[in-house]
């Protein structure tokens, strides 16, 4: 609707007169006074009718627009003025656009072009966010070929127009002229689908869009537009009278629409501008403005967001039913096709045949069993969906029902497509009734950058990942998951662990322990054996064990593997825990899983399985591990065509500790990299994570790389490498720094691209690192990047700890707010204290960086030693200075 009137009328707007300038100022002042009063009403009365506030603002704008019109347009002018779009509905939020349509024949448009230009200019000068168009009835029909323009005109409300003008406009955009009901419905449904896909098909993201996101206000408006085109009225109450909509459904939809409208009204107030996305910048401010208060279990912002997510879920659920009914209205009822004595297909939707369905909870469980057995079914028929919603109170909590119903649930888990059944039960509200603890985490968000989804949506994402593993189809993102899954004795036990692993979040205390208690009670009551119950309980209690071990400890250390294997105790637990850990990490955020984490967990799984097979009473010693690695790497090098004498010579140039800590393929790759290089020459090599033997394609790019640097040792080398990798757009996940013979270093870095869309190539990494290491290291500086907007809302007080180890090194642990270039700055601070880095494990959890370094000071005789208290304090001060600089 927006655009200069000159485009319609052929004349440019004239300069404002002093009289018009004064009039514009008066309009601005009048509306500002109204807005201030409405904001006060909004803040002072949590029960204030949001529809009254929206209507009051529309009325206030109506008054000013009509007055401006009369100032500019003669009373007898053959023109008609309409409010369209949201303004036409009478829903005017504090920062909403004011969309106007002037209806006039072409000759009239020319005759009144100057007056219309003055009118629009007056409103613009008054500060109104104006969108406008001047069209004849025929031009309206032409413009309505754009369905967005048509939609705005469907809600036209006369401001200064007589009945003939209104009828002319309605006739111009009638279905007989443009967009018949069927075509309109199909186009709007596709528009809705694409809009949902644009927002990742879920309302459960960290900064949801209240207007355009799934389950947002636009979804409600779309239903009204469809009703207006298909039934002839945008008043959803009238759909109740004709049986198209249930009174309970209308009540629920209107309640959630008002809740969403209140959020949007408040968002416009705290943002002070047109803003539809509930950004971190505004979440805490809005929660406070809405009266939410932090409590022991839930932050105020989390309470507000949970309300939004639940509202959005209900809008989606009801909208799905109404869309289906509109489809039937257009296409007509199809002949039912019986599935069995209880259910049938209507237009490929499953429906109950009994008009009084469901008579009990057994009928409800039977629905999901039949649906899972016929997974190709399009969905649940709207009548049956409504009947299910009305009878949810008949579904008892698992503690309050007889064993037969609990057995039916267990049969669902053991039947076909169990994850699809659980997803459907969750979406339709059944799972929350059956397991009350699940309803408490439905819509529950965590105010951080690590958990992208609400707890219930994360849980379902974990279950979907497990279903992928069960498919038997190899997924390159999970290198061995499809091999491990067939080893499971009872896959339903892993599904139960996935269902319960986060179910106790938000209760206070350790959610793993509380969830383990819940899992034990549930599994016992549904009839699992003691052994099966114990397995599920252990998995829930220990679901973070493998992730923490892999990401924070050195899994090439035999002692670490032995400790982990001792906790796991048997291969059945290991199989289940590995799959649950992969599914959990990948289900936390789409950006969290990468090839490095895949290999890390696969390596931990493989080495632990070997330790369990060997027997925990026979832990692997360092020398034994080194000998096994030497032999395995030698076999690879021999297959590559390298003779035994050359292999021995290459091994002699490598650090002995590397054979204890490295993988055979890694040792073989590094040894092959040294071929032809004189002692003292720098060698830089990179390869895609997962490659064997060092073979690669020139220019290859990947989601994770392993970078090997062999060079004469010198001060600042580690810091220079870290800064260069940072400049290349690579985030270090793990670093191993080993001292080799002849005063050389063997550094290995596991890296992932900061921006996966444009990772540097293998050749680019090798070339750039080699260039930097050939020059003076003092000139290498970290890249400076702007800090992401959202990080300022998640400040973490730095935590710095020191622990002197038995091997003469100091363990430095650092927890702080993550930011671009953090690691490069930290290594510079370490270098400024003349310290050496020997090992680094880098972990990032959303906004939280948790990094661990093994460092030493250099004694007067050049030997490494642990830091004393004075050196620890000096390093602490240097790190705090580096980190505190981020706050300024």
MARDREN-174945 format. One record per residue: x, y, z of N, C-alpha, C in turn. Coordinates in steps of 0.05 Angstrom, whole numbers, plus 5000, padded with zeros to 4 digits. Example, Ala and Ser with C-alpha at 12.3 -4.5 7.8 and 13.67 -1.06 7.14 Angstrom:
2
526448865156524649105156526449345156525749555142527349795143525850015157
END
This chain:
888
501649765000500050005000501750255000504250235008505850475010506750574983507350834983508350954958507451244956509051414944508351694942505851734925504251924933501751974919502352064890504652184886505352284860505252054839505851814849505851584830503151524821501151584839498351524831497051764817497652004826496252234816497852394795500352344793501952474773503052744781502752824807503753074817505453034842507553194845509153184869507753344891508153274916507053414938508353694940506753894946507854164949509054204976510854404980511954455006509754525026510254445052508254485073508054785079505554875083505055155091505355175121505755415132505855445162503355335175501055365162498555265173498654965175499654825154499754535154501854435174504054585177506154515196504954515224503354725230502154735256500054515260498554465239496554245241497953975246500153925232501653675236502653655264503653875275504553875303502253815322499953915317497653865334496853575333496953455309496253175307498253005323500853075319502952935333502552945363501953185373501553225402499053065412496953075397494452945405494852635407496252525387496652235387498652155408500752325413502652265434501252265462499352435466497852445491496252185494494952105472493351855473495151615478497451605464499251385468500251365496500851595508501851595536499651485555497251565550495051475567494551175563494751075539494350795534496650635546499050735545501350595557500950585588499950795599499450795628497350595635495250575619493150375624494250095621495950055602497249795597498949715621500449905632502349845654500849815681498749965685497449975711495449745715494449635694492349425697493149185680494048975694494848735680492448595667490048655677487648535666486248715645487548935638486249115618485748965593483349005581482648875556484348985533486048815523487948905502486448995477484148865472482648945448481549235451480849305475479949585480482249785475484649705484486949885479487449915450487349695435487949705406485749865392483249825400481049975388481250275395482050335420482250615428484350755412486550625406488550755390487650795361486250585350485150615323483150845322481450875343479451085344480851365345483051375360484451635362485651715335486751515321487951575295485651645275483451495277481151565260480451855263480251955287479452225292481352425278483952375280485852555269485952535238485652285228485652245199483252385186480952345199478452475188478752785188479852885210480153175212482153275191484253135187486253215167484953205139483353005134481952975108480153225103478653295123476753515120478253785117480753795128482354035124483354065095483553835082484853835055482953775032480753635038479053535017476253655021475153754999472453875001470353665008468353755022466253565031464853425008464553564986463053454964464853304943467353264951469153124932468252834928468252744904467452464898469652264904470552274929472752094939471751944963472851714967472151554990474751465004474751475031477151415046476651165063478450965061478250715075480850665091480450545115482650425130482850135120485350045115485649775106487849635123488249375118490149225133489449205163491449205180490949185209489449425219489949655208488449895215485549865207485049735185482249685177480849495196482249315209481149135229480549275255481749515258481449665283483349565304485549425295487649335313490149495308490449705324492749885319494649875343496949745339498949735360500549995361502050045382503350305385505150385361506350185347508150255325507150145299504650075297503549965272503350165250503450065225503050235202500150325201499750555188497050665183496650645153495050445144494650395116491950515107492150675086489750815076489350755046486850745038486150715010484150935003484751084982482851274971481651164946479051144946477551034922476551264905477451284880476651504863477051414834475451514817475751454788478151614777479351524755481751654745481651954741479352054730479252344726479052494752477852374772477652494798480352494812481952284808484652274819486252504809486052564783487552784771486553054783483953084785482853334794483553394823483853194839484353234868487153154875488953124856491653034862493053214882492853484878494253664896493153644924490453634926489253614952489953354967490053134951490852884964493852884972495453014955498353034962498653194989497053404992497153565017496253395040494153235036493153065058495152855067496352715048498352515056500852645068501652875057504053005068503553095097501053185102500353275129500653045149499652805141499852575159502752485162504252495141507152425143508552625162508052875159509253075176508453045205506152935209505152885237506552645249508152505233509652275244508152015242505951995227504551745224506051565204506451315211507751125192505651045171505551205150503351195131503951015108501950855100502050705075499450785060499650845035497150955022497150874992494750874981494350824953491850974944491851064920489551194908488851034883486450914883485650734861482750764855482150704830479350674822478450384828475950334824474950054829476349864810476649944785478049774765480949734772482249944782485049924790485349744815483249744832483349564855483249274846481649224826481548944816484248864804485449044790488148984778490248944800490249124820492149104842491748854858489248754860488648524876489748264864490948284840492348044829494647964848495748164862497648114884496048044909496247794918494547704940495047854965497447964969497948124993496248384992496048514969494448754966491548684970490648464958487848374962487248334991489048205006488548145034488148405049489748605044489448865057486648985051485848965026483249085019480848925029481248675035479048515046478048625072479848755087479148855113478649155112477849265089477349545087475149635106475649855119473649975138473250265130470750345124470250615115470950815137472551015129473051245147471351485139471351535113469651745101468751635074466651475075465751345050462751275054461351295032458451225034458150925026455650835028455050555023455650474994454950634974455650564946458650524942460250694955463150664952464050394964462950324987463750075000462949844983460549854971459649634954461449614929462249844919463949844895466649714901467749774924470249654931469949354935467849274949467348994954466948844927465548964909465148834883467748814867469449014870471949014855473848784863473648704888475448494898473948234904471548214894469847974899471147724886470547484896471647244885471047204855468847324846468147304818470047464800471447664813473247834798476147744800476947654823479747594828479947404852481747214850482247014871479746884882478646694867476446544878477246404903475246314918475846204945477845984945477645794926479545564926482345654921482745834901485345934895486546094918484846264930485646424953486646244976485046044982485745865004488445724998488745614974491245474967493645664969493345904959495546094960496246184988494246225004494746315032495846085048494945845043496145615058499045575050499745605025502545585017504145815028503046055029504346285041504946225071503046105084503346045112505545835116505545635098507645425100510445535096510745715076513345825071514246015093512246155105512946335127513946165151512545945157513445775179516245665173516745585149519345475142521545685145520845935139522746155141523646185170521846125188522546145217523045875229524145695212525045425221522745255230520345305221518045135227517645095257518545285273518045255302517845535314516045565333515945805349518045805371519245565375520945525398523845595391524345855384527045945382527546165401530046255404530746435425529546715423529246805398528147075394525847055374523546965383521346915365520047165354518847145331517447365319514447345327513547535342510747515352508647535330509347665309507447715287507647505266510047455255510347285232511046995238512046935262513046675268510746475271511346205270509246005273507746035299505046035297503446075320503146365329504246545313504046835319501446955310501247215312498747355306498047335276500047315259499447295230497947035225498446825240496946575236493946615242493346765263490546815270489346985248490747185239489647355218489247205192491047015186490646845162488046685163487446585187484946435190482546615185482646855194480447045190480247115160482447155147482347215118481146985102481946745110480746515096477746495101476946535125474146535131472646745116473846975114472547195099472147125070474146985058473946925030472246675024472346485042471046225037468146235047467746345072465146335084463646605080465246815076463947075072463947245097465247155118465447325142468047275156469247485166471747465181471247435210468747435218468047405246468047105253469947015268470146735273467746625290466446805304464146725320461946615302461746735278459646635260460246355251462746265251463445995243462345795264462045885289460945705309458045645303456645855294453845825289453245635266455145615247454645435224456145165228457245125252458444865258461244835247462445045237465145025225467245045247466545145270468445205291467145145318468545025336467444965362467645205381465645235398465645455417468145445434468945205442471345175459473845255443473945185417476145255401476345555397474045685393474045975390475046105416474046005439474846115465477846095468478945865462481845825465483446005446482546015421484046175401483946475408481646565417481446855425483146915449483146725468484746765492487746795485488646615468491546625461492146855442490246935425490647175409491047415427489347445447489647675465492247665480493147425488495747405502498047485483497947405458499947485439499847785433497347895432497048175427498148345450497748245474498848395497501948395496503048165488505948165486506948355464505548355442506348535420506048825427503848895441503449165450505749255468506349085488508549145506511249165492511648985472514248995457514549265443512349355430512549615417513249845437512149815461512750025481515650015490516749775496519449775506521449825484520849745460522649795437522550085428520250205431520050485422520150515392519750295378519850295349518250055339517850035313516449805302518349565304517649385322519349145326517448905332517748705316515948465319517448225331520148245331521648015341522348065370521847865386522347895415525347845420526848045415529748025418530648025447533147925452534247925478534248205490534648405472534748685481532248765497530048635491527548725502526248515521527248275521525848065536525648125566527848195578527748255607526048505613526348705596524848945600521848895598521048735578518248675574517148505597518748305605517848135627517248305652519048485658518648665681516248835677515848935653513549115648510948965650511048705644508548545646508148445674509948505693509448435721510648165729512248035712513447785720515747835740516047645759518047675779519647415781522247435784523947195787523047035811523146775808522746605832524846385832524646205851526746005855527145825832524945775817525045585795525245705768524345955765524046075739524646365739526346455721526746745718524246875707523947135712521547275702521447255671523747285658523747265629522946985619523746785634523046505626520046455630518846575650515946555654514446685631515346915623514047055601514346895575516746795570517146645545515646385545515446255567513846005568510946065561509946285571507146365563506946395534508846535521508746565492508746295477510646125485510945875470508445705473507145715496504745555499502445675483502245945482500246065465500645995436503146015427503745955399503045665392503545485411502945195406499945155403498345295419495445265417494345385391495445615383494645735358495245545335497545425335498245235314496345005314495744895337494044655339491244715329490044935337487345005328487345085299489445235291489545315263489645075244491044865252491244635235488444515231486844505252484144395249482444565230482544835234480845005218481745005189484244985183485144965156483944715142483944505157482744255146479844285140478344425157475544465153475044655129476744855125476445025102476944865077478844685077479344515054476944345047475644235068473244075063470944245053470844495063468744675053469044725023471544745014472044804986471744554969472944334978473044094961470843894967469543924989467443734996468443495010466643355024467443115039467942885020470042735026470642495010469342245023468942035007467841795018469841665037468941605062470741495082471741215073474141155081475340885076476040765103474840535109475240415135478140315138479340365162481940245169481439995185479740015205478839795222476139865233475239715253472539765263472340035278474640145286474540385302475240645287476840615265477940855252477640825221477541065209477241075180478841315169479241315143480541545130478541725117478741985122477142185108479042385096479142375069481142545054483942495065484542245070487142155080487842245108485842345123486042405151484842185167486042095189484941885206482742005223480541865224478241965239476941725255475841795278474441595293471641545281470841295279468241235267465941265287466541245313464541275334464041565339461641665336461041955340461542035369461641845388462041905416464941845424466741805405469541765411470742015423472541975443473441735456471841685481471341435486469741365510471541335534474141285529476041255552478841295541480841285559483641325551484641105533483540865536484440645518483840715489481540845484480940935456483041135446484041305463485941505456488641365448489541175464491941035458491640865433489240765429488840605404489140785380488241035381488541215359491541245351493241285370496041335364497441075354496440845363497540595353496840545324494240595317493440565289494840765271495041005281496341225266499241145260500641045280503440965277503740725257501740545258501840315239501240405211500040635207499440735180500741015178503341015179504841265182504541455158503541345136503241515112500741695114499141655134496741815138497442115139495742275127496342565124496242705151494542615168494242755194491742655208491042805230488742735245486342905235484142775231481742925221480943135242480043365232479443585250477243525271475243365263473143295282474243125304475842935297477142755317479042915334480543095322482343265337480843435357478643535349477043695368475943515391475043285384473943095404476243025424478542985413480842915430481443155449481443395439482043625455480043655478477443605471475343635491475443425512476743195506476742975525479542925538481343115536483943075547483843015577481843125590481643075619481142785625480242635605479842345609482342185609484542315599487042175599488342205626488641985641489742005669492742025668493942125690496742095694497441805698499841735689500541445690500441325718500741495739500641395766497841315774495841425760493041405769491341215751492641045737491140865719491840575724490340405710490740125714493040025697494139785704496439675689495939645660493439585652492939535624493539775606492940015616493440255600496440315599497840265621500740295620502040105600500939865599501939665579501439765551499239905546498640005519500740215511501640375530503640565524506240425517506940225532509440075526509239935499506839845491506539735465507039945443506240185448506740405429509740445425511240435447514140475446515540245431514340005432515539775419514439735391512439895383511239855357512540015335511240035312512440185289512440485295514540615286514740915287514041025315515340925336514641025363515241315367517241425354517841705358515741885346514641795323512441945311510041945329509541715342507341705361507741895384510141905396510742085418510542375410511442445386511242715376508342805374506642625363503842685359502442715387503142535405501942555431502742815445505242905441506143155453504743395440504543395414503343625400500443655407499043425411496143435416495443445445497443465463496943505491496643255507496843015494496342765508498742695526501142735516503542655530503742805557503043065556503143225580501143135601498843025592496842915611497842645622499042475605499942215613502342225632504242415625506542455642506542745651505342815673505043095682507643245682509843115688512443265689513143375661512143235640512743335613511143595608508743615618507243865614508544105627510044055649511344275663513744385647514944225630517144325614516244405586513644375580512644455554512744755552514144855532514445145528516545265546517845105563519845215581522445275567523245515568525845595556527945645577530445655569532645725587533945975575534146175592535146425582538146415579539046295557541846285550541946245520544446235509544846205480545445915472545545735492546245465487543845295479541645335494539245185489537345345471537445275445535945415425532945365427532145125436529345045437528345025465525745035468524544975494525044685502524744625527525544355537523944145522521344185519519743975505520543945476521044165463521844145435524644025432526444085450529043955450528743655454527043575473526643295478525643155453523743275439522743155414524943145393526643345392528843345372530843115379531243065404533042845412531742575403529142545407527742305398527842275368527642495353527742475324530542385315532642475329535342385323535642095328534441995350534541705355533141555333530941665323529441525302531141515276532841715271534641705249536641485252537641445276539541235281538240965276535640945284534240695281533540625252533640825235532940775207534740585192537240555203539140375190540540515166539840755160541140905138543441065149545841025138548141165148547841465144548441615165548441905163551242005168552342145148555142225150555742405174553642525185554142695208554742525233553842275234554242095256555541845246558141835248559741645232559141355240558641295266558241015273555540965287553741165288551241125303549640895290549540885264547940675251549140395255551640385263552840125270552240045299552040245316551540185344548640115350546740245336543940205341543139905341543939755321543039475320543939305344545839405360546739265383544839295407542939475405541139525427539239285431539039195455537338965461534439045461533739275472531039375473531139675467530739755442530940045435529140225450526840115459524940285474526140395499528140265510529340365535530840625529532140635506533540885499531541105493529241045481527241245477526241355504525841185523524941275549527041455562529641385559531741555570531741825556531341825530531242085516528842245525526542115530524142255539524542385566526042255584526242345612528842495617530742515599533342615606533342905616531443075606531343355615528643415628527143215636524443265644524243415671526443415686526443545712527643825712528043935688529144205687527244415698528344605713526644815724525544765752526244535763525244475790527144555812529544635805531544685825532944415830535544435837537044195842538144085815539343845817540543715794538343585777537943685753535743575737536343285729538843205727539542935720538642745743539142825767538442655790535442645793534142875792531242885795529842735772530942765748529842615725530242315727532542235739532941955744530841835763530141995783528041905802525341865787524742065770522242055754522241805736524541765723524741535704524341275718525541245742525240995757522340945764520941145774518141105781516541025757516941175734515341125710515940845700518440775697519140515685518040285703518240315729517240105747514140075744512840305741509840285740508840185713510340215691509340115666510239825662511639705682512139425681514739335671516739515669519439425661520739265683522539095675523938935695525839115710526839015733528739175749531239245733532239055717534639105702534139325681531939315667531339515647530839785660529439785682528940035696531540165705533339995715535940105724537540225702537340105678538840215655537740485647535140515645533940775638534640985659534340905685535041095706537941185705539740995700542641065698543141255675541841195652542241375629541341655634539141685648538141955654540042095673540841955694542642075713545342145701546241985682548942025671548942135643546742255634546642325605548642535597549842675616551942875609554742765612555042525623557642415629559442405604558442295583560142245559560942515546558942695545559442955533561643105549561343115575563243255592566043125589566142865590568742725588570042785561568542775540569742815513570643095509569143285519569743565512571543705533571743595556573343735577575743575587575943325579578243165588579743055564582142955569583942855548583242565544581742505524580842225520583042055506585342165501587642005493589241905517588542005540589941925565588741655574590341445576589241185585587841205612588741375630587541395656584641515654584341715636581641825631579741615621580741455602579041245590578341035612580240965629579740765649577640875669577841125677575941245696573141245683573041325658570441335644569241055641570940865633569940595629569040475656570340545678569540455704566740555711566140805704563540915710561340785692562040735667560140615649559640315656561840175661561739905672561139685652559439725632558939505613558339625586558439445565558139535538555339615531553339495544550539575539550039865547551039935570550740215578552240405559554640315551556240485532554740525506553540315495552140345470549840545473548240515494546040695498546940985503549041015520549941285527551141425503552541285486553741405462551441515444549441355439547241445421545741675434545241655460543741875473545342135473547942115477549642355477549642485449550042325428549942445401547242575396545142445402542442555397541942805414542942805438542543035456544043285447546643255440548143485430547043585404546443405385545343495359542543615362541143545383538443655387538343905404540644005413540644245429540644495411542044485389542144715371543044605344541844705322542744615295545644675290546844865304549644945299551644795317550644645336552444535356553944285347552544115331553843865323555643915299558043795300559843825277561643575275563243565255564843325250566843285272567843495285569743465307568343315330565943405338564543275360563942985353563242935327562642665319565142485323567442575314569842415318570642385347570242605362571042595390569442375405566742375401565142175414565541895403565941875377566541615365569141505376571141675379573741585390573441495419571941645435571441575463569941315465567941285447566441035447568240795440569840825419571440605410573540525431574940715442577040655461575840535487573440635495572140535519571240245514570140195491569239925484571539735485573839815475576239655476577139605505576939815522577739785550575839585564573239605558571339425571571839135561572539105536573038835526575638725539577638885543580138805555579638725584577738865597577138815625578239045642576639155659577439395675579639325694580039065700582338985717584938995702584839045676587239065660587439335646587839555660588039815647590439835629590139985607592240015588594340205599596840115599599040285608599940465585601340685592602240865571604040735551605940575561607840445543606440245524604440105535602939915518601340055497600140275505598540435486600440545464602840635471604640745451605540525432606040285442606940075425604839995405602239985415600039915397599740125375599940375383599640595363601940595343604340545352606640525334606140315312605340075322604939855303602739905283600540015293598240075275598940285255600340495264601140705246603140605225604940435234606940325215605640165193603540015201602139855180600840045159599840275168598740465150600940585131603140655143605340765127606440565107606640315116607540105098605740075074603040085080601140065058601340305039602440525050602740765034605340755018606940535021609340505006611940595019611940635045614240735059615640495072618240475069619740255080620240275110621040055122621340045151623540235161625740255146627940435155627040725154625640795134624741075133622741135155620940935160619040965182620441015208622540845213624040875238625341155240626341255217627541515218625541735223623141705211621041905216620141895245619841645256619041625284621041755303623641735296625641855313625442155315624142275296623842565296621342655311619742465321617142525333617242495363615642645378615642625407614542355416615842235436614941975446612141985457611442205471608842225483606642225462607342305438605342305417604242035410605941825414605041555408603041455430603241575454601341505475598641645471598841895461596442065460595142085433596542005412595442035385594041785375592341815355591041595341592941485320592841235313594641125293594441275266592041345257591841485231593141765233592941885257594142155262597242135261598341935275601141895275602241845247600841675232601641605205601641855187599542025190599242265175601542465181602042495207604242685215606942585205607442325208609942215199610342255169608142195153608342235124608742535117607842715134608142995129611043085132612642935147615443005151617242905129616242735111617942625090619142845073621642835069623043025051623643295064622943325090623343575104625943555121627943725116630343715133629543795162631143705181630743775209630944085211629044195224628944485227627244635207626144485188624344615168621444605178620044825174617244835183615444685163613644525174611644385157608844435169607044515151604244555159602444385142600744225154598944065139596144085152594144055135591344055144589843835130587843735142586143525129583343545141581543445126578743425134578543225156577043285177576743095199575342845189576642615196575542355187577142235165578942385153580642265132582642075144583541885129585541695137587941715118590241695130592741675113593541935101592142155107593042415098592242485069590842315055590042375028587942585028587942765009585942975008585743084980583643234976583143364951584043654953585443754933586344034933583944224934584144414952582044614954579644524969579744284982577444174995576644345019574044375023572944515047571244315063571144355089569544165105568644305130566944165145565744275170567744265193569844105191571944095212574544005199576744125210579344065200581243995223583243835216585443785234587943925222589244085238591544235228594044145244596144085230598643995242600844195235602244275256604444465252607044345265609144315249611744225258613744445252615044535273616744775268618944785290621144915285622944975307621545145328622045085353620645215375621745505378620045685384620845965391618546095406619246305421617246445437615046565419612546535428610346655414609146485392610246245388609346075366606445995369605745895393602945805397600946045393601646275405599846505402599546595373601746575358601646655329599846465314600146205319598446005305595446055312594846095337592146145346590946395333592546605332591546855320591046815290592846665277592546625248590046465242589646245257587246085253584746255258584846435277582546615282582146795259584246905247583947075224582846925200583446665199582346505177579446425181578346515203575546455209575046175220577046075234576945805246576945815276575045675288574845655317576245405327578045435345579545195356577845055376577544795373576044625391577944485410580344415401582244275417585044325406586944355424589744395415591544215431593444085418595443925432598144025423599744095443602344225439604444035450606043915433608143725442610843815434612743765452615543835446616943595433618143635410619443415396622543435399623943235388626843245388627943485372630443555378631843775363630444045366629244085390627944345397625744425377624144225370621844265352619244235367617044315354614444285366612644125346610843975358608843825343606143915353604944115341602344225350600144115332597944035344595643935330593144095339591644185320589244345326586744225312584644195327582144115315580444375313579644445289578344695284575744665268573944855272571444855256571045145246569845185223569445455213567545615230568145865235566346035250563746075234564046115208561746135190561745895172560045695177560045445161559445495131558345725125557645775097560045835080562245925092564645995075567145915090567545655094570045575108572445605090574745645101577245665085577945385075579245365052580045115041582545005056583044745052585444625064587944765054588044815028590444945017590845225028588645365032588845635043589845635071588945445087589945425115592945365115593745175099596645105099598345335090597445465068599045685057599345925076597046005088597046235105598746185131598445945143600045885167603045885160603645765138606545745130607646025126606146205114607146475109607546625136605746595155605946735180608346625196608646365197610846245212613546295200613646375175616246445163617146725170615346885182616047165188616247215218616547465225616847535254614147495268614147345290611647275304610547505320612247695328611347925344609348095329609348075302607548245286604748125283604447875292601847745288599847835309597647935301595548035319592947905314591347855334588647735330586947925313585047805299583047965285581248105304580248335297578348485313575648465299573748355313571048325302569048455321566848555309564748665326563548445343563048505368561748305385558848275377557848035375555047985368553248125387551048235377549148395392548248255417547647995415546247855436548047795460550747795456552447715478552347905501551748165496551748355518549548295539547648125532545548055551546247805567548547685563549247435576552047455588552547655604555147695615555647495638557947365637558747175657561247285672561147295698563447385713565747185708568147275700570347095694571046925719571546675714572446485735575146365726577246415741579946325734580946155756581745905750582745725770585445605761587045535782589645405777589845155794591144955782591644705796594244585787596244575804598844465797598644155796599444045773599243755769601843615777601543355779603843185788606143185768605443235742607543215721609043485718608743665737610143915735608844135718606344095710604944295695602744415713601744645704599444775718597044765700594844685712592244685697590844945701590545095680589045345680586245305670584245365686581445345677580345625676578845675654577745935649574845915641573046045655570246055648569546355645568446425622567746705617565846725594565046975588563247015565564846975539563746825521565046785495564747035478566547065460566447275440568447215418568147345395570047305373572947375382574847205376577647265382578447215410576647095427577347065455579846895459579946665445582246485449584846625441584846765419587246905410588147105431586347245443587047445464588047305489586847085496587746935520590546835516591146725492593846625488595946845488595147085479596947315480597547385509595447375526595847435555597747225567597446975560599246765570602046815560602346895535605046945524606247185538604647385545605747625558607047565584606347335596607547255621609847055617610747025592612946845585612446555593609946465588609146195596608746025570608845765573608445585551605845435554604545395531602045235530602744965519601944745534602444475525599944325516597644415525595144275517592944475522590844455505588544635508586044485499583944515515581344405507579344635509578144685486576444925483573544835481571844925499569044845498567345105500565345115482563545345482560645245484559245355503556445275507554745535505553945595480552445845476554146085482553446245501554946475508557246415527557546175537559346095558561745945546564146055551566645925543567845795567568545535564569845385586572345255574574645385579577145305567579045205588580645005581582644895599585244885585587444975598590144975587592044835606593944695595596144595611598544775604599644915624601645115619604045075639606345185631608645175649610145435647611645495669613545705668616245595660618145765652620745675643622745745664624045535675626045575696628545715685630245795703632745935695634545755678634245495682635845315666634445215641632145345635630645285610628645055613628344945637626544725641623744825648621744665641618944735647618344665676616744825689615844775716613044895721611744805741609144915748609345205757607145355755607145635763607045655793608545835805608345895833606046095837605446155863603146335869603546605857605946705857606346975845605846975815606746775801606246755773603246705766601946545783599046505779597546765782598246925802596847175806597447375783599847375773600547555751598947475726598747215721597147125698594147185702593247145727590347215732589847505726591647685735591247965730591348025700593147895685593347945656590747855642589747615651587247515638584847695645584647775670582447955678582548215663584948325659585248575644584248535615584948295604584048235576581048205575579848065595576948015595575348255603576348405622574948645630574948855608576948855591576949035569574548995550573448755550571048705533568648855543568648925569566249045580566049345574568349455567568349745563567449815534
END
